[in-house]
Amino acid sequence: MVFTGLFAIAWNSFILFWTLGALSAPFPVNLPFALFSLPFWGAGAFMVYTLLLGLFGRIRLRLDSQKISFTQELFGFKWHRPRPSTKESIRKLVYTKKHWTKDSDGDGLRPAVGDRTQVPAQLDIWAGVQKYQLGTNSAIQSEAELEWLAHEISDWLGIPIHRE
């Protein structure tokens, strides 16, 4: 969280500096440079949203006899991502343990641990084409808690857990 916060501050400060510099140029020349900064503002806003959600937000998975829903809540606003589905449409549970994967881009920016990147544990609940993802990098605190939740959902729904 600290790294994300510091990076978001640095990123957005640079983009603000860039945008103000672009807007200070005469009118017809400044327009392409100002428009060029828009996607970078989007990335900065996403970083701030992620940071605020981690600090002040809630993530809720609701699974009852009628439906499954995944809600993100921040400052009283709620988003359903993905949209709610019926309980009957749940067909598959996929649990992926924490593992390491090879860094295939070869950028040399990762630590020298054989160019490997750690992938956190994850539980995917498939309801039709909707995928509800839970992982240890979000609301779940530990891999043991995520695995316990996978078994509870599997027992309740009578669906086996696929392991990857």
C-alpha positions as CSV (number, residue, x, y, z in Angstrom):
1,M,0.0,0.0,0.0
2,V,2.8,2.4,0.9
3,F,4.6,1.8,-2.4
4,T,1.3,2.1,-4.4
5,G,0.6,5.4,-2.6
6,L,4.0,6.9,-3.2
7,F,4.0,5.7,-6.8
8,A,0.5,7.2,-7.4
9,I,1.6,10.5,-5.9
10,A,4.8,10.6,-8.1
11,W,2.9,9.5,-11.2
12,N,0.0,12.0,-10.9
13,S,2.5,14.8,-10.0
14,F,4.4,14.2,-13.2
15,I,1.3,14.0,-15.3
16,L,0.1,17.3,-13.7
17,F,3.4,18.9,-14.5
18,W,3.2,17.5,-18.1
19,T,-0.4,18.7,-18.6
20,L,0.2,22.2,-17.3
21,G,3.3,22.5,-19.5
22,A,1.3,21.3,-22.5
23,L,-1.6,23.7,-21.8
24,S,0.8,26.7,-21.4
25,A,1.8,26.4,-25.1
26,P,-0.2,28.4,-27.7
27,F,-3.6,27.0,-28.5
28,P,-3.4,25.0,-31.7
29,V,0.0,23.5,-30.7
30,N,-1.1,22.5,-27.1
31,L,-4.1,20.4,-28.0
32,P,-2.3,17.2,-29.2
33,F,0.0,17.4,-26.1
34,A,-2.9,17.8,-23.7
35,L,-4.9,15.0,-25.3
36,F,-1.8,12.8,-25.2
37,S,-1.9,13.0,-21.4
38,L,-5.5,11.7,-21.0
39,P,-4.7,8.0,-20.9
40,F,-2.0,8.7,-18.3
41,W,-4.6,10.5,-16.2
42,G,-6.8,7.4,-16.5
43,A,-3.9,5.2,-15.2
44,G,-3.3,7.6,-12.4
45,A,-7.0,7.7,-11.4
46,F,-7.0,3.9,-11.4
47,M,-4.0,3.8,-9.0
48,V,-5.7,6.3,-6.7
49,Y,-9.0,4.2,-6.8
50,T,-7.1,1.0,-6.0
51,L,-5.3,2.7,-3.1
52,L,-8.6,4.2,-1.7
53,L,-10.4,0.9,-2.1
54,G,-7.7,-0.9,-0.2
55,L,-7.7,1.7,2.6
56,F,-11.4,2.6,2.9
57,G,-13.4,0.2,0.7
58,R,-15.1,-3.1,1.1
59,I,-15.3,-6.0,-1.2
60,R,-18.3,-8.4,-0.6
61,L,-19.0,-11.7,-2.1
62,R,-22.7,-12.6,-1.5
63,L,-23.8,-16.2,-2.2
64,D,-27.3,-17.1,-1.1
65,S,-30.0,-19.5,-2.2
66,Q,-31.0,-17.2,-5.0
67,K,-27.9,-15.5,-6.5
68,I,-24.2,-14.7,-6.4
69,S,-23.0,-11.2,-6.4
70,F,-19.6,-9.5,-6.0
71,T,-19.7,-5.9,-4.8
72,Q,-17.1,-3.2,-4.3
73,E,-18.1,-0.4,-2.0
74,L,-16.2,2.9,-1.6
75,F,-17.5,6.0,0.2
76,G,-21.2,4.8,-0.1
77,F,-20.9,4.0,-3.8
78,K,-21.4,0.4,-4.9
79,W,-20.3,-1.4,-8.1
80,H,-21.2,-4.9,-9.1
81,R,-18.3,-6.5,-10.9
82,P,-19.3,-8.7,-12.6
83,R,-23.1,-8.5,-12.6
84,P,-25.0,-10.8,-10.2
85,S,-25.9,-14.2,-11.5
86,T,-28.3,-16.9,-10.3
87,K,-27.0,-19.6,-8.0
88,E,-28.0,-22.3,-10.5
89,S,-25.7,-20.9,-13.1
90,I,-22.6,-21.6,-11.0
91,R,-20.9,-24.5,-12.7
92,K,-17.2,-24.4,-11.8
93,L,-14.8,-23.5,-8.9
94,V,-11.2,-23.1,-9.7
95,Y,-8.6,-22.8,-7.0
96,T,-5.1,-21.7,-7.8
97,K,-2.4,-22.0,-5.1
98,K,0.2,-19.4,-4.7
99,H,3.0,-20.1,-7.1
100,W,5.9,-18.6,-9.0
101,T,6.0,-18.0,-12.7
102,K,8.8,-17.2,-15.0
103,D,9.2,-13.5,-16.0
104,S,8.8,-13.9,-19.8
105,D,9.3,-10.3,-20.8
106,G,13.0,-10.4,-19.8
107,D,13.0,-6.7,-18.9
108,G,15.6,-7.3,-16.1
109,L,13.5,-5.1,-13.7
110,R,12.5,-7.9,-11.4
111,P,14.8,-9.1,-8.6
112,A,17.4,-11.7,-9.6
113,V,15.4,-14.7,-8.3
114,G,15.8,-16.5,-11.6
115,D,13.5,-13.8,-13.2
116,R,10.5,-15.3,-11.4
117,T,7.3,-13.5,-10.2
118,Q,5.1,-14.6,-7.4
119,V,1.4,-15.2,-8.3
120,P,-0.9,-15.0,-5.3
121,A,-3.5,-17.7,-4.5
122,Q,-6.9,-17.2,-6.3
123,L,-10.4,-18.6,-6.3
124,D,-12.5,-18.3,-9.4
125,I,-16.2,-18.9,-9.3
126,W,-17.7,-19.4,-12.7
127,A,-21.4,-18.7,-13.2
128,G,-22.1,-19.0,-16.9
129,V,-19.7,-16.6,-18.6
130,Q,-19.3,-14.5,-15.5
131,K,-16.1,-15.0,-13.4
132,Y,-16.0,-14.0,-9.7
133,Q,-12.4,-13.7,-8.6
134,L,-11.2,-13.7,-5.0
135,G,-7.5,-13.7,-4.1
136,T,-5.1,-13.1,-1.3
137,N,-4.2,-9.8,-2.9
138,S,-7.7,-8.4,-2.3
139,A,-10.1,-9.0,0.6
140,I,-8.9,-12.4,1.7
141,Q,-6.1,-12.3,4.3
142,S,-4.4,-15.6,3.8
143,E,-4.1,-18.6,1.5
144,A,-5.5,-20.9,4.2
145,E,-8.6,-18.6,4.5
146,L,-9.1,-18.7,0.7
147,E,-8.7,-22.5,0.6
148,W,-11.2,-22.8,3.5
149,L,-13.7,-20.6,1.6
150,A,-13.3,-22.7,-1.5
151,H,-14.1,-25.9,0.4
152,E,-17.1,-24.3,2.1
153,I,-18.5,-23.1,-1.3
154,S,-17.8,-26.5,-2.8
155,D,-19.6,-28.3,-0.1
156,W,-22.6,-26.0,-0.1
157,L,-23.0,-26.1,-3.9
158,G,-22.0,-29.7,-4.4
159,I,-19.5,-28.7,-7.0
160,P,-15.9,-30.1,-7.0
161,I,-12.9,-27.8,-6.8
162,H,-10.7,-27.8,-9.9
163,R,-7.1,-27.1,-9.0
164,E,-4.6,-25.3,-11.2
